[in-house]
Amino acid sequence: MWSYPEDLLEALSAFGLAPRPETEPRFVRDQLSDLYRYEIRRLRERLLAGDFPKPEYITHVIALRKKYWPLSLTPEQWQVICASR
């Protein structure tokens, strides 16, 4: 059984993810990573389509990284912070 911290649960809910106590943290992180990769690819497609100038790309990437802050934690850190207390 896993115990997800409240701030992590709030961040995950913004992406439609609602892990249960029996959900492995690595699985949840992988799902979040898949969503991030989808968005970063879509962002690159928008850049190539000319939706915004290239100098603005980094600003969009930084905004995505902030939005997906739980990915800044390693899988091992997820295991530790979600361990049953």
C-alpha positions as CSV (number, residue, x, y, z in Angstrom):
1,M,0.0,0.0,0.0
2,W,1.2,3.5,-0.9
3,S,0.5,6.8,0.8
4,Y,0.6,9.7,-1.7
5,P,1.3,13.2,-0.2
6,E,-1.5,15.6,-0.6
7,D,0.4,18.1,-2.7
8,L,1.4,15.3,-5.1
9,L,-2.2,14.1,-5.3
10,E,-3.3,17.7,-6.1
11,A,-0.7,18.0,-8.8
12,L,-1.7,14.6,-10.3
13,S,-5.4,15.4,-10.3
14,A,-4.7,18.4,-12.6
15,F,-3.7,15.8,-15.2
16,G,-6.7,13.5,-14.5
17,L,-4.6,11.0,-12.5
18,A,-6.0,9.7,-9.2
19,P,-3.8,7.0,-7.8
20,R,-5.2,4.6,-5.3
21,P,-3.2,3.3,-2.3
22,E,-2.5,0.1,-4.2
23,T,-1.2,2.0,-7.3
24,E,2.6,1.7,-7.7
25,P,4.2,5.1,-7.7
26,R,6.5,4.2,-10.7
27,F,3.3,3.4,-12.7
28,V,1.8,6.8,-11.9
29,R,5.1,8.5,-12.8
30,D,5.3,6.7,-16.1
31,Q,1.7,7.8,-17.0
32,L,2.6,11.4,-16.1
33,S,5.8,11.1,-18.2
34,D,3.7,9.9,-21.2
35,L,1.5,12.9,-20.9
36,Y,4.5,15.3,-20.7
37,R,6.1,13.7,-23.8
38,Y,2.8,14.1,-25.6
39,E,2.6,17.8,-24.7
40,I,6.3,18.5,-25.5
41,R,5.8,16.9,-28.9
42,R,2.7,18.9,-29.6
43,L,4.5,22.0,-28.5
44,R,7.3,21.3,-31.0
45,E,4.7,20.7,-33.8
46,R,3.2,24.1,-33.0
47,L,6.7,25.7,-33.3
48,L,7.3,24.0,-36.6
49,A,3.8,25.1,-37.8
50,G,4.8,28.7,-37.0
51,D,2.3,29.2,-34.1
52,F,5.0,31.3,-32.3
53,P,8.5,32.5,-33.0
54,K,11.4,30.2,-32.1
55,P,12.8,32.5,-29.3
56,E,9.5,32.0,-27.4
57,Y,9.8,28.2,-27.5
58,I,12.0,28.0,-24.4
59,T,9.4,30.0,-22.4
60,H,6.8,27.4,-23.4
61,V,9.1,24.5,-22.5
62,I,9.8,26.1,-19.0
63,A,6.1,26.5,-18.4
64,L,5.5,22.9,-19.2
65,R,8.3,21.8,-16.9
66,K,6.8,23.8,-14.1
67,K,3.4,22.3,-14.8
68,Y,4.9,18.8,-14.7
69,W,7.0,19.5,-11.6
70,P,6.4,16.0,-10.1
71,L,8.6,14.6,-12.9
72,S,11.6,16.5,-11.3
73,L,11.5,13.7,-8.7
74,T,13.3,10.5,-9.6
75,P,11.4,7.2,-9.6
76,E,13.3,6.3,-6.4
77,Q,12.2,9.5,-4.7
78,W,8.6,8.8,-5.6
79,Q,9.0,5.4,-3.9
80,V,10.3,7.0,-0.8
81,I,7.8,9.8,-0.5
82,C,4.9,7.5,-1.2
83,A,5.9,4.7,1.1
84,S,3.3,3.9,3.7
85,R,3.7,5.8,6.9
